[in-house]
Structures are given as C-alpha cells and as structure tokens.
Amino acid sequence: MNDSLAKHYLEDSIASLRAYKKLAEKALDQLSEDEFFITLDAEGNSVAVIMKHMAGNMFSRWTDFLTTDGEKPNRNRDMEFVIEPTTSKDDLIDFWQRGWQCVFEAFEPLRAEDLGKKVLIRGEEHTVIQAINRQLMHYANHIGQIVFLAKHFRSAEWKSLSIPRNRSAEFNAYLAEQPGNADKEKQLEAVEKFSSNAGIK
C-alpha cells in the first residue's frame, strides 16, 4: 500500500469511527434514563450493557495498541454484561466517552508505515489494518443495536437518523446542493436537517 492510499485509509477509518460515535449519541440523546436499562427479552442486551461492553472493549483493544495484546489480562469481559444497580446514565456516558477517547488517542498518531505492523488479539496475529477493520465492524454492529433499541423505545416520537421512507430522490436532490458531502459527520447532519425541514420525525 503506497503512502497516499495508506493515509486515505487512516483518515477514512477515523472519520467512520467519529460518524458512528455521533450516530450512536444522537440515538442516546432521544432516550430517557430508564430506557438505557431496559431489555426486550431475557437474552437481549440493554443500551447500558452495549455501551459498557463497547467501552470495555475499547480500553482493552486500544491501550498500548501497537505493543500489547488487544485482550488485556485485567479485562473482565463477562462483567461488561452486568449493570450494577447503582449505575446511572451519567456513569455510562462518562465510561463511554473515556472509551472513545482511548480509541482516538491510539488511532490518530498512526502513520502509513504502521499499517503493515503486526499486533495480537487473544494471541492471534493481525496486521494493523486487520485490527482496525475488526474494530470498525464490531462497533458498527453494536451501534446499529443502540439505534434499533432507541428507535423502538421512541416509536412514533423517533427523530429519524437516516433517509426517511419514500424520500430518497428528494433527499438526493437536497444533498446535491450541500457542500462537503464527502464528510461523513456532515452527511448525518444533512439527514437530520432534511428531516427537520420536511417536518419528518
């Protein structure tokens, strides 16, 4: 991979992570405190559990990213799926934000020459590219779950975070008029603005 392509990959990966984070937080903003802790069934995870698991994974994977195994010996993954009765929404948000801070502090200093380096996750060798892609897929999956749960709880009050039904052509025309369409965070903001201007929830 040449330096230009490697630089583009790193920039796009960071942009994707920031967009995923923003998407999740716009869903979280629509929830009441109680809704953070509701499960749909005995096997389901609450939004609180998903957030706690994601942040725990982030601390494990991204602390000393290039030099230590991504599954840290002090990680207790099973406890990420247990929410203590004293845990509040503010506690979750704080843990979530610190997890993302760990991600970006490890990710942003990476350079093109780092992408071919090898890192371990549970003793399995990955290139840095493979490790990044693994986390991108993992976080996207869980953020999709957060959005699904938030949309379920809000029901008719849900403020859409995606292109509204039957409005794709109209949205495409709207987007063509907006500057900076390649910016992933701006794309999310464009969807919100379009929905708001059209009076769509």
C-alpha positions as CSV (number, residue, x, y, z in Angstrom):
1,M,0.0,0.0,0.0
2,N,1.5,3.3,-1.0
3,D,1.7,6.2,1.4
4,S,-1.1,8.2,-0.2
5,L,-3.5,5.2,-0.1
6,A,-2.5,4.4,3.5
7,K,-3.1,8.0,4.6
8,H,-6.5,7.9,2.9
9,Y,-7.4,4.7,4.7
10,L,-6.4,6.0,8.1
11,E,-8.3,9.3,7.5
12,D,-11.4,7.5,6.3
13,S,-11.3,5.0,9.2
14,I,-11.1,7.8,11.8
15,A,-13.9,9.6,10.0
16,S,-16.0,6.5,10.1
17,L,-15.5,6.0,13.8
18,R,-16.4,9.6,14.5
19,A,-19.5,9.3,12.4
20,Y,-20.5,6.0,14.2
21,K,-20.0,7.7,17.6
22,K,-22.1,10.7,16.6
23,L,-24.9,8.4,15.2
24,A,-25.0,6.5,18.5
25,E,-25.0,9.6,20.6
26,K,-27.9,11.2,18.5
27,A,-29.9,8.0,19.3
28,L,-28.8,8.1,23.0
29,D,-30.0,11.7,23.2
30,Q,-33.5,10.6,22.5
31,L,-33.7,8.1,25.4
32,S,-35.0,8.7,28.9
33,E,-32.7,7.5,31.7
34,D,-34.9,4.4,32.4
35,E,-34.7,3.4,28.7
36,F,-31.0,2.9,29.0
37,F,-31.5,-0.1,31.2
38,I,-34.5,-1.8,29.6
39,T,-34.0,-5.2,27.9
40,L,-36.5,-6.5,25.3
41,D,-36.2,-10.1,26.5
42,A,-34.2,-12.4,28.7
43,E,-31.4,-12.8,26.1
44,G,-31.3,-9.2,25.0
45,N,-28.8,-6.5,26.0
46,S,-29.9,-3.1,27.2
47,V,-28.4,0.0,25.7
48,A,-26.4,0.3,29.0
49,V,-24.9,-3.1,28.5
50,I,-23.9,-2.4,24.9
51,M,-22.3,0.9,25.9
52,K,-20.4,-0.7,28.8
53,H,-19.2,-3.6,26.6
54,M,-18.1,-1.3,23.8
55,A,-16.1,0.9,26.2
56,G,-14.6,-2.1,27.9
57,N,-13.5,-3.4,24.5
58,M,-12.1,0.0,23.6
59,F,-9.9,0.2,26.7
60,S,-8.7,-3.4,26.1
61,R,-8.0,-3.1,22.3
62,W,-6.6,0.4,22.1
63,T,-4.5,0.8,25.2
64,D,-0.8,0.3,24.1
65,F,-2.3,-0.7,20.7
66,L,0.9,-1.5,18.9
67,T,2.8,-3.1,21.7
68,T,0.5,-5.3,23.8
69,D,-2.2,-7.9,23.1
70,G,-5.5,-6.3,22.5
71,E,-7.2,-8.6,25.0
72,K,-5.7,-7.2,28.2
73,P,-5.2,-9.6,31.2
74,N,-7.0,-7.2,33.5
75,R,-10.2,-7.1,31.3
76,N,-13.2,-8.8,32.8
77,R,-15.4,-9.1,29.7
78,D,-18.2,-11.0,31.4
79,M,-18.7,-8.1,33.8
80,E,-19.3,-5.8,30.9
81,F,-22.6,-7.5,30.5
82,V,-23.6,-6.8,34.1
83,I,-25.0,-3.5,35.2
84,E,-24.8,-2.7,38.9
85,P,-28.0,-1.3,40.5
86,T,-26.1,1.9,41.4
87,T,-25.1,2.6,37.8
88,S,-26.6,5.8,36.4
89,K,-26.9,7.2,32.9
90,D,-24.2,9.7,33.7
91,D,-21.8,6.9,34.8
92,L,-22.4,5.2,31.4
93,I,-21.9,8.3,29.4
94,D,-18.6,9.0,31.2
95,F,-17.3,5.5,30.7
96,W,-18.4,5.6,27.0
97,Q,-16.6,8.9,26.4
98,R,-13.4,7.7,28.1
99,G,-13.5,4.6,25.9
100,W,-13.8,6.6,22.7
101,Q,-11.0,8.9,24.0
102,C,-8.8,5.9,24.3
103,V,-9.7,4.9,20.7
104,F,-8.8,8.2,19.2
105,E,-5.6,8.8,21.3
106,A,-4.3,5.5,19.9
107,F,-5.6,5.8,16.4
108,E,-4.8,9.4,15.5
109,P,-1.0,9.1,15.8
110,L,-0.9,6.1,13.5
111,R,1.1,6.6,10.3
112,A,1.2,4.8,6.9
113,E,4.2,2.8,8.0
114,D,2.3,1.4,10.9
115,L,-0.4,-0.4,8.8
116,G,1.8,-3.4,8.0
117,K,2.9,-3.9,11.6
118,K,1.6,-7.0,13.4
119,V,-0.5,-6.8,16.6
120,L,-2.0,-9.6,18.7
121,I,-5.6,-10.0,19.7
122,R,-6.1,-13.0,22.1
123,G,-2.8,-14.3,20.8
124,E,-3.8,-14.2,17.2
125,E,-1.7,-12.1,14.9
126,H,-3.3,-9.3,12.9
127,T,-1.9,-6.6,10.7
128,V,-2.8,-3.2,12.0
129,I,-5.3,-2.9,9.0
130,Q,-6.9,-6.1,10.1
131,A,-7.2,-5.0,13.7
132,I,-8.7,-1.7,12.7
133,N,-11.2,-3.3,10.4
134,R,-12.1,-5.8,13.1
135,Q,-13.0,-2.9,15.4
136,L,-14.8,-0.9,12.8
137,M,-17.1,-3.9,12.2
138,H,-17.6,-4.6,15.9
139,Y,-18.5,-1.0,16.7
140,A,-20.8,-0.6,13.7
141,N,-22.7,-3.8,14.8
142,H,-23.3,-2.6,18.3
143,I,-24.1,1.0,17.3
144,G,-26.8,-0.5,15.0
145,Q,-28.2,-2.2,18.0
146,I,-28.3,1.0,20.0
147,V,-30.1,2.8,17.2
148,F,-32.6,-0.1,16.9
149,L,-33.4,0.0,20.6
150,A,-33.7,3.8,20.7
151,K,-36.0,3.8,17.7
152,H,-38.1,1.0,19.3
153,F,-38.4,2.9,22.6
154,R,-39.3,6.3,20.9
155,S,-41.7,4.7,18.4
156,A,-43.7,7.5,16.7
157,E,-41.6,10.1,18.6
158,W,-38.4,8.9,16.9
159,K,-36.3,11.6,15.2
160,S,-35.0,9.9,12.1
161,L,-31.2,9.5,11.7
162,S,-31.5,8.0,8.2
163,I,-33.1,9.0,5.0
164,P,-36.9,9.0,5.6
165,R,-39.0,6.4,3.7
166,N,-40.1,7.2,0.2
167,R,-38.0,10.4,0.2
168,S,-34.7,9.1,-1.3
169,A,-34.9,11.1,-4.6
170,E,-35.9,14.2,-2.7
171,F,-33.0,13.7,-0.3
172,N,-30.5,13.1,-3.1
173,A,-31.6,16.4,-4.7
174,Y,-31.2,18.2,-1.3
175,L,-27.8,16.6,-0.7
176,A,-26.5,17.7,-4.1
177,E,-27.0,21.3,-3.0
178,Q,-25.0,20.9,0.2
179,P,-21.2,21.5,0.4
180,G,-18.8,18.9,1.8
181,N,-20.9,15.9,1.0
182,A,-17.9,13.6,1.5
183,D,-17.7,14.4,5.2
184,K,-19.4,11.5,7.0
185,E,-20.4,13.5,10.0
186,K,-21.9,16.2,7.8
187,Q,-23.9,13.6,5.9
188,L,-25.6,12.6,9.2
189,E,-26.2,16.3,9.9
190,A,-27.7,16.7,6.4
191,V,-30.1,13.8,7.0
192,E,-31.2,15.5,10.3
193,K,-31.6,18.9,8.7
194,F,-33.6,17.4,5.7
195,S,-35.9,15.5,8.0
196,S,-36.4,18.6,10.2
197,N,-37.1,20.9,7.2
198,A,-39.6,18.4,5.8
199,G,-41.3,18.0,9.1
200,I,-40.4,14.3,9.4
201,K,-39.9,12.5,12.6
